[in-house]
Amino acid sequence: MLVWALVTLALGIAAPLAPVTAKDTTVTWPDPAAAPGTAHSTTLALSPPRPLSFAATVPCDALRAGGDVLRTLPAEGGGDGGLTVSAGAGATRVDVSGRTVLTAPTPPGGCRLDLAVDSGGLRASLDGRPLPLRCGACADVPPPQVSRLSTSADTTPGAPAPSVTLHTDDRYASGPGPLKTVLLVGHLLALGGLLVTVHRHTSRRRTRRRRGHGWQRLRRHLSGADALVVAVSLGWLVNAPVDFDDSWYPLMARDAGEAGYIGNAVYMFNVTENPFVASQYATQLWGAIGGWGLVWQRCLPLLYGLVAWVLLRAFFVLVTRRTDVRAARVPWALLLAHLVWWLPFGLTLRPEPLIVLLSVVVLLLVELARDRDTPILHVGAVMAAALAVACSPTGLVAAAPLLVEIPRAWPRIVAATRLEQVAGVAVVLAAASVAVPVAFADASLGDVLEASAVHAWYYDTVPWYDELEHYETLLGRGKTPWAQRAPVLITLATTALVAAGSARRGPDDDTLRRVLLHSAATTAVAFLLVAASPTKWVLHFPAVAAAGTVVLAVALLRGPMPRQERALATTGGVAVIVVAAAVSFAGWNVWHPFSDRGQPFGNHADNDPTPLSETLLAPHLGPVFLRNPLVWVAVALAAAAWAHWSRGRWPGRRLPRPQPERAVLTAVCLAVVGGMIGVMLLAPVRQYPGWTVALGNAKDIAQGACGLESNVTALRPTPVPFGPPGAPARTTGDYTDDTRAVAPRPVPGLGRIWHDDGPGSAGRGGLVTGWYPIPPGAGATDVLVPLLESGDPDETVSVEFGRGSGVLGRKDLDDLPNVDGRTWQERPVSLLDAPAGTDAVRVVVTAGPTVGEDRLAVAEPRLVRPEPLAGLLGGAPVLADQSSSSLWPCVTQVAVHDGIAPAPAFRLTADEDLTGATIQAQDWTARGGVWRHDDLNATYVSLATAVRPGGVPAKPWGRVQMMVRDLPADRYAVTTTEHSRSGWWRGPTLAREDYAEVEYQGAVG
């Protein structure tokens, strides 16, 4: 057994160090296949942004033509991390990564300047002769950041132009080499041999006990609760809320088909997520089978949840068979505890549902091992826990039952011989190595070490000892919905009460109480192990749901405290549960993104709520708020009164007389389950016929629709446009039009643009356009006015309705939050609500009271009407964000591949007044956003879109942004080869400040 364990360990350790077969992608510009005379400049956004090597050849004829002969970042806003070769006045200058490395007279004749930058530094030569550089040996000059390859030679047809060859940094796109494949297969075979050996060794000394077939015993315990959990679970596929990460993790799995590995997809230059990729692999396989729609993706955690339910039922059949509890009550208590945790968290597309399933496996195997004295089951439990860790750092919670089991096993461990102790440790470590094929089959040790360093550099991480931040996030004002607070707080309160009563012994110290004490200890350890997570999001807490469900279920069956407890202790127990309930229901009934539409309690469409209106977002029934402790105190008093009265009236009858703390616990759990189902069923009913996640899911199931793509309309120009304005526009102050001063960020189709961004402008002025006549039969529903804002301008933009030359009415335009000076906003005004008799409109800009750096551009109005969005997207490349991509299953989603972040034609994002950090996460420079350079090379047009309105006002559903690029895309050639690379190779680290001009963003605790 020791030999098998050591062989398994050796193979498991060797596999991550073995050579991998890596991709080597070469970009050649201009594309050799391009037609002569074609424009050379192109968008080329690399991710990571610096190539492994960069080589450029610049003809001296191009240098003599002058200008920016070669650039890899735009001149404005691109930072200093790129390469620029510029020439003028007879001199040539080369800047690389923020340093001027060469200044020299432009040479005459038909020569060429060659530049090469790689891990060895920068080299320059003229016709093969090395040139002296201002940086000396230049060994510390890294390759330049690349978001474009542009040249001023584009402006001169037939002019000589530079050429570039670069090798992208696609380091994580690798697969196992021949030796690694042999090691992985050998490791799995050795692991199988170890399991057989352990089983034979332990079965010889195990006393066999007849137990009857487990499935037969479980079948005898079938209950209506089993049917109900299936019914609720299936209904929850449609009605469950969406959380922020329900698109992020499927996005990683979806993008892996292009990238060749599970990458972050949003942040940190798409570095690999290994070793925490087990759940994404399962999601990737599931998506390959049935697609990427939300309902289909939810079927996978649904299966996890149903299997976990079956295993929990088996666990309770096992632990309650020698107790005095009535068997019929057990499944109903388990159902209530299960739904308390599962309804708010169970259908998330994050790793936690798989972690919970594996944790239940560990719980059951440990209990079976204790019951049957079968150590092989402990080995299986170790394997399940190791696979849970391969899902996420929070997967450590699956080890909680094993850690709690150590004190019981300790006497046997101490009594064993030294050889047996060594063999036992080796077997445990070898069993845990089952995670190696998952964590390292598609990644090397060097990949994982470098990715870990990148995560620590670019993302806020919190030390384990600052776990208090986890609970501050849970309880922060407006951060966590009440139903996500409740399982955590109720379970913690129950565990605390069990711990408080654990030292008291009495006649009621039966088997079920011992199960309660053991499950509470397991739950407490699980909550401690959650602290290992380097981030402190509330969505990590569901990882403890397995142990939490068990302790809640047993407490519902028996009560969290000894039955014969004194009045003072009972009062204290009631107080703990009451506080947990009150704090839970003090959370708001707010479910972002998307699931807030139609929700009851308060005004969910209020963009500027007062403290009073915020309090109304908490659950309440009329004037009775569930956060009021008196509600739960009344439950405790009612339970105590019932117990006292019923004992006096029917002393001999066996009636339910729960202790006050158990009564409150039961009432709180029922309120959580009933409230959660109620608000999620009521919301789509209140919002109908308006779009909700539930209605969209139902349409997807019934009609095979495409999520939001089938529910969003965009305002597009009518076939019959406005007539010409009746008079020229009048401008005042600094306002002018694009015939006199070039408009900022012009895009095709805007027509005349008025703005205050001319030379010497103070950013203050006004505009009154002429009257634009509305032609008969135009079929328009709205007037659309494009706005471009910079610096929060204080001018007011309005559309005036008129007849002839008279003004009938006026409507001010609102602007979008989280937009900047690169985004044209299409802002609509309804014609359906226009005053009767309106036959013309005009645009008015009224100057504000201040003068500053703000700027405002306004384009000509357009007549528009809603059209299906699918016709506009038309299969174009789309970048759906990490909060909404699961609602866009049919679009052509772009993904990083070959170390290149392809240029999307449209961006699709969530909204609902979310912060810019969420809406623009893929551009976030400080986080190493995968598309961080995309905005430097394009202007956005935020289209006027809508989903069908419903009976309750709602916040904006989201955004569709059209990308208008400064340069064409794909004007380059890509070739890919393969090579062998050692398993410990890390490459040039990305985790340093000068790589992307990003300071250390790591540990904040």
N, C-alpha and C positions, 0 to 999 in steps of 0.2 A: 504493500500500500504506500509506504514512504517513497519507494522508487517511482511508482506511477505518479505520485504527487510532484516529486522533484522534476520528472521529465515534463509533465504538463506545465509546471511553472517555468522551466527553462524555455520551452517553446513559446509560451505566452510572452515572456520577456524579449525573446529574440525577434518576434514578428514585427513589433513597431520599429526595430532598428534595421530591418532588412531593406535592401534597395527597392525603390518603387520605379515604375515606368511613368515618367513625367512628360507633359506636353511642352513643346517649344514653339511659340507662335511668333512669326515674323511678319511685320507690316512693311510694305514697300509703297512709297509715294513719290511721284504719281503712279497710278495704276498702269503697269506696262501695257495692259489691254485697252486703255482709254484711247479714243480717237485723237489724233494730233490737233492741237489748237483748243482742246477742251480746257475749261477753267481748272486750275490745279488746286486752289485752296479748298480745304475740306474740314468738316467737323470730325474730330477723332478724340473722344473722351476715354482715356484709359482708367481702369480701376483694378488695382491701385494706380495712382496717377503718374508715378514715375516708372518708366520701362526699366528692364534689367540692363539694357544697353541701347545706345542711341548713336547713330552715325549719319552725318549729313555731308553732302557735296554741294558746294555753291560755286557756279561758274563766275569768273571775274567779270564777264560781260553783264551778269545780273547785278553785281556790286556796283558797277559803273552806272547802271540805270538808277540807282539810289532807292531810298525808302526802306521799309522793313522787308528786307529780302526774304527773311524766314522768321516766323514766330510760332511758338507752341502754346502760348496763352494769349488771350486778347489784351490789347493795350490798356484798357480800362477795366479795373476790378479783378484782374486775374492774379494779382500778387506778383511777387518777384521770383517765384519758383520755376519759371519756364526758361526757354532759350530764345534769344533774339539776336539776329544778325542784321544790323542796320548799316546803311552807307549813305554818304552825302558829303558834299564839299571836298571830294577827293580823299575821304577817310572812311575806314571800315571799323566797326565796333562790334564786339561779341560779348553778350551778357549771358551767363549761365547760373541758374539757381541763386539769383540775387547778387552776383559778383561780376564785375567787369573783368574779363579774363584776357581780352585782346583789344588793343587800339593800334591801328597801323594805317599808313597810306594805302589807298586802294591800288593794287598792282595793275600795270598795263598788260595788254596782250590777252591771248586766249588761255589763261591759266585757270586753276580751280583751287578753291579752299576746301580742305577736308577737316571735319571735326568728328571726334569720337569720344564718347563718355560712357563709362561702365564702372564696375566696382573698383577698378584700378585707378579711376580718376579721369581727367580730361587730357586729350592730346589734340594738337592742331598741326596741320602741315599745309604747305603751298606747293602744289605739284610734287608731292612726295617728300619735300624737305621740311623737317620739323621747324615749327615757329616758336620763338621764345614767348612765354605767357606771363602776364602780370602776377599770376598766382604761383609762379615757380613751377614746381613739379605737379601741382594741381591734383595731388592724390586724394584730397578730401572733397573734391567737387563731385556731387552726385549727378546722375542723369537728370535731365529737366523734367518737370511736370508737363504733361501733354493733354490739352483739351481740343486742340486744332493744329492743323498744319497749313499755314497761310503764307502767301507771298505777294508782295506788291507787283510782281511780274504779271499777275492776273489782269492788270489794267492795260497791259500792252500786248495785243495779240501777236503770237509768234515769238515773243521775247524769251531769252534763255531764263530758265527757272531752276531753283535748287531741287535736289532729290534727297530723300530720307529713307533709311532702313533702321527699324527699331525692333527689339525683342520685348514683347509685353511681359509683364510680371504675372504670369498665370500659374504661380507656384503650387497652388492647391489642387489643380486639375491633374491628379495622378491616380494611378491604380497599382495594385500589387504586382511586383515583378515575379519572375518564375520562382526565385528562392522564397520570396514572401508567401506566395501561394502554397508552396510545399509546407512551409512552417505553419500557416494557418490551418491547412487540412490536417497536418500532423498534430497540431494542438487540439483540434476537435476530437480526433481519434483517441489521443491520449486521455482527454477529459472523459470520453465515454468509457475507456478502459478503467479509469480511476473509479468511476461510479459503480461499475460492475464489481470491482475489487472490494470497495467499501461495503456494498450490499452483501456480498458473500461473507465478508469478515464479520459483519454485525449480525447477520441472520443466523449464524451458527450458535451465537451465544444468547440470542433473544428467546425468551419464553413466549411461545405462541399462545395467544388467547383468542377464542372464538368471539367474533363481534357481529357476525352477520354482514351481509353485503351493504356497503354504505349507501348505494343508490336506492336500495329497497327501503332502508330506514328513512332516507330523505323523502322518498315518494309517499311514505305513510304520513309525513308531516306536511303535505301539500295543503295550501290554504288559499282563501280568497285574496289574501294579501299578495300572493304571487301573481295572480291575474291582474290585480290592480296596478302593481308596479310596472307590468308590461304595458298596460293601457296608458298610464301616465307617461311612461318613457316614450312611447310612440307619438303621443300628442305633443310632447315637448320638442320633438324634432322640428315642428312648425313654430311653436310659440316661445321657445327659449330665447332669452335675451342674447344679444351679441356683445362680446367684450372687445377691448382694444386689441388683443392679440389673436382673435379668432381668424384674422386674415394673415397675420405675420408668419405664423408657423407653417400653414399651407403654402404661403408664398415662398418660403425657403425650400420646401419640398418641390414645389412646381418649378422653381428656377433651377433646381439641381439638374434637371434634364438638359438644360442649356450649358450650365457652368461645368458640369461634370463632377460636382461635389456639393454637399450641403453647406451653403454659405449663408452669411447673415442677411443678405438681400437688400438691406436698407443702410446699415451703418458700417463703420470700420472697414471700408473698402472691400466688403464681401468676403472677409477672411472666413476660413472654415469654422464651423460650429463643433467639430470633433473636439473632445470625445462624447459630447452630449447630443447624440443624434439619433438615438433609437426610435423615438416617437416620430421624428421626421421621415425616417426610412419607411416606417409603417404607413405614414400619410402619403408618401410618394407612391408606394405600391397601390394604395387605395385609390389615389387619383388616377393612376394609370388604368385601373379597372373601370371606374365609373365617372371620371371627370372631376371638376373642381368646384362644382356648385355647392352652396352652403348646406343644403339638405343632405346631399350624398356625403359630404365630408363629415357631417354630424353623425352619420350612421356608424362611423368607426368608434367614437367615444360612447355611442349608445351600446354597441356590442361590448365594449369594455365594462360599462356599467352593469349590463345584464349578467355577464359572466361573474363580475364581482358580487352581485346579488346572490347568485346561486351558491357561490363559495361561502358567502357570509351565512346563508341559510344552513349550509352544511356545518359551518363552525358552531352555530348556535344549537343545532341538533346535538352536536358532540358535547358542548359544555353544559347544557341544561338537562341532560338525560338523567342525572342523579340529583336533581333539585326538586323542591316541592312546588315550583312554579307550574301553572297550568300550561300545557303545550300549546293550546289554542291561542294564548295571549302572545306567545313569543314572536311569531311572524309579524303581528300588527305593531308591536313595539319596535321591532327591527325596521319595518316599513317606515314608520314615522321618523326614526333616527336617520335612516338612509335618505329620505327625501329632504330632511333639513339640510343635509350637506349637498345632495346631488342636484336639487333644483337650481340653486344659484350658480353652481360651479360645474356640474357633471358633464354638460355638453360643450364645454370649452374645447377648442382645437389646440390648446397648449399641451405640454407633456403630462400634466397632472393626472388626467384620467387613466393613462397607462401606468403611472406610478402608483395610483390607488389600487388598481387591479393587482399589480405585482406585490404591493403591501399586503393585500388580502391573502394572496398565495402564501406569503411568509407567515402571516398569522395562523393560517390553517395548518401549514406543515409543522410549525413549532408546536401547536396544540396536539396534532396527531403524534408527533415524535414523543411528547410527554406522555400521552395516553398509552402508546404502544411500545415505548422504550425502543425506538427505532432511530439510531443516529443518522442513517442515510437520509432521513427526511430533513434533518438539520442541514445536511449538505445541500439538498435541494433548496432549502430556504435561503442559504447563503447565495446560491446562484441567482435566485429571483431578486434578492436585494441588490446584487451586483448589476443586474440588468436594469433595475430601477435607477441606479446611479448613472448608468449610460444614457438615461433620458435627460437628466438635469441634476445640478448639485443638490436640489431639494429631494432627490431620490434617496438620499441618505436616510430619510424617515422610514424607509422600508426595513432598515436594520434594527429599528426600535424593539420589536419582539425578541430578536436574538440577543440584544444587549440586556434586556430585562431577564432573560433566561439564564444569564451567566451566574448569578448568585446561587440558583438552584443547582446548576451543574458544577459549581466550583468544588465541592467535596470530592466528586468523582475525578475531576481534573487533577486535584492535588494528590489523590490516592494513586493515580496512574504512574507508571514508570517514566523515566526521563525519555526513553525512546518513544513510548506511546504519546507523550506530550509533544515531542517534536513532530511526530507523524501527524498528530491532530492539527497542529498549527499549519503544517504543510498542506494538509488536505483542505483546510479552510481557505488558504490563500490560492490553492489551485482551483477550487470551486469558484472563487471570486474572479478568476481569470477568464471565466466565460464571457465577460464583457469585452475582452480584447478583440475578438473578431468583429464586434459591433463598433467599437470605438476607434479601431485602428485599421480595419480592412481597407478603408478608402483614404487613409491618412497615415503619415509617418510620425515618428516621435518629434522630429524637427518641426513639422507642420503644427502640431498641437502646442509645442512650447512657444513658437512664434505667435500663433493665434492668441494664446493666453496673454502674452505680453501686449499685444495690440488691444485686446479687450480691456486690459488694466489701464492702458494709456489713454484711450479715447472715450472711456465710459465711466460714469460715476460708480464707484464701488464702495461698499460699506463693510468695515471689518465685522467679523462674527460677534464681537463683544459689544457692538452697537445695535444689537437686536431691537432695542427700544424703538428705533426708527421704524421698524416694521409695524409696530402698534400705533405709532404716531400717524403713519400713513392710513392705517385701518380706521382710526378715529378722527382723522382730520376733517375739518368742516367742508362738507360737500364733496368729499373725495370718494367715499365708498358707500354704495347703496345699503339700506337697512338690511336687506336679505343676505348680503354678503358679510356684513358685520355679525349677524346673529349666530351662524354655526360656530364661528371662532369663539365668540364671547361666551355662548352658552356652554360649549364644550370645556372651555377653561374654567368656568364657574363650577361645573359639575366635577371636574377633576380636582379642583381645590377643595370642594366639600368632601369628596371621598378621602382625600389625603388628610383632612382635618379629623375625620372620624375613624381613620385607619387604626389608631392605637387602642381604640375602645373594644373590648371583648365582651361578649354576652351570649345569651342563649340563641340569639338570631345569627350567630357567626357561622352560617351554613355555606354550602358549596357555591351558591350563587353570589354570596358576598365575597368569597375568595376570588371568583371570576371578576367581580366589580373592582376589587383592589388591584388585581393583576392588570386589567385593561386600563385603569387609571394611570398606573405606573407606565405602561406602554405609551399612553397618550402624552404624558408629561415628557417622556424622553423624545417622542416624535416632535413636539413643539420645540424642544431644545435643539434638535438636529436641524430644524428649518433655518436656524441661525447660520448654518454653513453657506447659505446662499449669499453671493457677493452683492446682490441687489435686494431691495426690500419692498417688493410689490405685494399688494394684497393677494394677487392671483397665485402666489406661492403657497398660501395657507391651505388650499384644497389638498395638498399632498398628504396632510395628516388625516384625511377623511376616513381612512380605513379604521385606524385606532379610535378616532373620534366617534364614528358611527357605533362601534361596539360599546364604548363606555356610555354613550347616551342611551342606547337600547337597554343595557343592563340596568342603568339608573331608572329608566322608565318602568322596568319590570319590578324593581325592588326598592327604589329610592336611593339617593346618593349617600344617605347617612344611616347609621344603625337605627333599627326600628324602636328600640327602647331608649331613645335619646331624651335628655332633659329639656325642659321648656326653653331655657336660655340658649342651648345649642340649636334647638329647632328654630328659634327666632333668628339666630345668626345665619343658619342655612337658608331660611326664607329670604333674608336680606340680601345675601349674595346672589341668589337667582333673580330677585327683583331688580337689583342694580344692573345685572347683565342684560335683562330684558329691556329695561328703560334705556340703557345706552344703545342697545341694538336698534330699537325703534326710533331713536333720535336721529338715525341716519335718514337722508333724503331718499325719496322714491325717484331717483334719477338714474337713467340707464343709457350711458353713451358708449359707443356711437350707435345711432339709428334706432335703438329700441325704446327711446323716450317718447316717440310719437304716439299720442293718444293716452298717455299715462295719467291716472287720476292723482289727486292730491296736489293742489296748487296750480299756478300758471307756469307751465313748462316752456312757454314761448317767450317769457319775459327776459329781454336782454339786459335789463338793469334792475334786478330785483332789490327790494328793500329788505332789511332784516326781518320785518314782519312777514313779507311774502315768502321769504326763504323758509321760515318755520312751518309754513303751510305745506311745504313739500314732504314733510314727514307723514307717515301713515296715521290716519285718524278716521274715526267714524262719527260724523257730525262734529260736535264740540269735544268729543272724547278722543284724546291723543294717546296712542299706545305707548308713547314714551313717558307717560305719567306713571310714576311708581304706584300711585294709589290704585290703579287698575289691577295690578298684580297682587298688591296687598289684599285687595278685596277677594281675589281668587283664593289666597291662602286662608283668609278668615272663613270663607264659605266652606272650604274643605274641612277645616277644623270644626266648624259648627255642625256640618253634616256627620262627621265621625262621632262627635259627642252625642248628637240627637239619635242617630241610628243605633248606637250601642245601647242607649237607654231604652229605645222602643223595641228593637229586635236583637237582643243580646246574643241569641243563639244562631242567627242567620249569618251565612258567609257572604257579606256584601263588600263591594269595593269601597275601602276606606283609606285612600292614600294619605300619607303624611302631608302636611302643608307644603313642604319644599318639593315633594314629588308632584303634587297637584299643580303647583306653579310651573314646574318644569314641563309637565305634560301640556298645560295650557299654552305656554310660550311656543313649544314645538308645533302644536296645532295651528297657532296663529301664524307662524312663519310659513308653514306648508300651505295652509289655506290662503294666506295673504299673497304668497308668491304666485300660486296658480291663479288667484283672483285677478291680480293686477295685470298679469300677462294675457289672460283671456279678455279682460275688460278693455285693455288698450286698443287692440285692433277693432273691437266693436265700436268704441267711441270714435275712432278715427275713420271708420268706413264711410264712404268708399275710397277714402284717401289711402295712399300707400303706407304700409307698415312692413316690417320684416316678416311678420306672420302671414299677411296677405300675399306678399311676394313669394314666400315659400310655398304657399298653397297653389299659386298659379304655376310655379315651376313644376310642382308635382303633377298637377292636373293637365297642364298645357305644354309641358316641356319648354317653358320659357327660359330666358337668359338673365334672370336676376334683375338688377337695376337697369340693364340695357333695354329690357322690355318695358320698363316703367318710367323712364326719364324722357322728357321732351325738351327740345332746344328751340329757342326763338330764332327762326331763319328768315331772310328777306322774302317778301312776297314777290310774285311775278311782276306785279305792277308797282313801281316805286313811287315815292313822292314826286310831285311836280317840282319844277325849279322854283327857288324862293322868290317871293314877290319883290324883294328889295335886298340890297347888299347888307351884310352883317355890319353892325356898329360896334366898335371896340373902344375901350377907354383904358387909360393908364398903360400898363406894360403889356396888355393883350395885343396880340398880332396874329397873323395867319401864316400858313406854311409857304405862301408865295413870297413872303418878305423875310422870314427867318425859318431855317430848317426845323421841322417839328422833331421832338424827341421820340425815338423809337417808332418811326412810322411803319405800318404794316399794310399790305395790299388790301384794297377794298374799303378803306375808311373814308375816302373822299376828302373834302376840305377839313383841315385841322386848325383850330385856334388854340393858342397857348401863350404862356407868360414866361417862356424860357429863352427869350432872345438875349443878345449881348447887352450887358449892363442892366438887366432886369432886376427889379426888387421884388418881383413876385406878387404884384398887386394890380388889379385891374378888373374890368368887367366886359361883358359880351351880351349883345342882343342880336340874334340872327334874324334874317327875314322870315316871313311866314311861309311855311312849306305846305302847299295845298294837298289835301288828301283826295286822290282821284276816286271817283265812284267805282264801286265793285272791286276795290283793292283786296278785300278779304282779310285785312289786317286786324289783329287783336291787340297789338301793342305798338308803342313807339319806343325805339331803342336808341339810347345815347351812349356811345363809348367814351369812357373817362380814363385818363392816365394821371395818377396822383403820385407826388413825391413829397415827403416831409409833412404829411397831415395838413393839407391846405384848409384855410378857414373860409374860402369862398363857398357860396351856396349855388348849386346848379339846379335849375328848375326847367320843367316843360310847361309852357303856357298853351292853353286851348283857346282857339278863337274862331270867330266867324266874321269874314270880311277883315276889317282892321280892328275889330273890338275884341277885348279879352274876356272870355267866359269863365275861366278858371285857371288854377295853377297847381302843380304838383312838384314838390321838392324830391330830388333823387337822393337816396341813401347810398352809402358806399360800403364795400365789403371789408370786413376785418382781415387782418393778416395778409395784406397785399403790399407791394412795394412799387418802386419806380420802374419796374420792368413789365408790369402787368396792365394791359388795357382791360377795363371792366365794362362789360356790356350791361347797362342798367336800364331796365324796362319801366315804362309807364303804361298802364292799361288804357286802351281806347274804349273798352266796354263800359268803363266807369266815367268816361268823359262827359262833360255837360251836353245836354241836348242841343243839337244844331252845330256842333263843332265840325268845321270843314278845313281847318288848318291848324298847325302847331308851330311853335318856335322854341328855341333854346335860349335861356337867360342865365348868365353867370353874374352873380352879385358879389362885389368885392367885400372882403371881410375887414375887420377893424385893425389888423396888425400887418406889419411888413416883416418878412423873414426869408428863410431859405426854401420854404415850401413852393411847389410848382403844381400847376394844374393844366392839363391839355384836354380839349373837348373836340370830338369829331362830329361830323354831320349826322343828324338823326336819320333813322331808317324805319320803314314800315316792315313789321315782322308778324309772323304767326307761328304757333308751335308745330313742330314736326318731330317724328320719332328719332331718337338719338342714334339708333342702329344705322339708319341711312347715312348719317354724317360720319360715323366712325368707319364704316365700310371696310373692315378688315385692316385698317391702318395700324401701325405699331403703336401700342398704348402702354403707358406706365400707370397702373392702378396702385394706389398707395397701400401701406402696411395695415391700415385700418379698414379698408373696404374691398380688397381684391377678391375675397371670397364671394362678394356680391356681384362680381363681373366675370362669371365663368367662361363666357364665350368670346371675350375680346382677345386680340393678339397681344398677349402680355410680353413685353420685352424683358430680357434678363441678361445679366453679365455673362459673356462667354469669350474665351480666348484673351482674357484680360482687358476686354473692351466693354464699356457701358454703351449699348446702342442708343441712337438718338430716337426718342419717341415722337410721334406726331401729335399725340394728345396725352394729357395727364388727367387722371381721375382720382379725386380725393374726397375724404369725409370733410364735414364742416361743423355744424351745430355749435358755433362760436368756440371751437376747440382752439388751443394755443397754436402759435406758429411752430413750436417744437414738434407738435404732432402732425400738423398739416404739411409742413415742409421738412420732415425728418430726412428724406433722401437727399436734400441739399445741404444739410447741416454741416458746415465746415468743421466745427469743433468736435463733432462726432465721427468725422471721416465719412460723411455721406457718400453713398455709392455714386449718386448723380450730382455731386457737389459742384462740378464745373459745367453742368448742363445749362444752368441759368446764365452763365457768362456768355453763351453763344446763341442766345435766343431771346425773343420777346414773347411774352405770354398774352393770350387773349382769353380772358375768363368769360366764357359764354353764358348767356342768360338761359338757365335751365330750370326745370321744375319737375316734381312728381305730382301726381294727382292730389289736390288738397282734400282734406277731410272735414269732419265735424268739429275738430278741436284745432286751434292754431298751433303751429309747430315751428321750430327753428329751421334754418336752411338745411336741406338734406345733404348737400355736398356740392362739388364743383367739377366742371369739365373745362379744362384749359387747353386751348389750341396753341401749338408751338410754331412760331414763325422764326426760322433759323437765319442767322447772319450768313452762314455758309452752307453749301450743299453737303450732304452726308455721303459716305461710302465711296469717296473718290480715291480709293486706295486698294491695294491687293493684300490678301491675307493667306499665308501658307503655314501649315502646321506639321511638325515632325515630332518624333518621340525619342527620348533618351533615358538611360538609366541614371538614377540618382540615389545617393546613400540615404538611409532612413534618418540620420541625424543632421542632415543639411537643413539650415534655416534660411539661408539667403540674407541679403541686406535687410536689416530690421526696419520695419515701418514704425516701431514704437520709439520715436525720438522726435524732438521738437522741430528740427530742421527738415524733416521729411515732408510735412504738409503745413508748416508754419502753425502748428497747433501745440499749445502748451499742455503740460500734463493735466489730464482731466480725471485722473484715477481716484484713489481712496479719499473720501470726504469725511471719514470719521476720525 
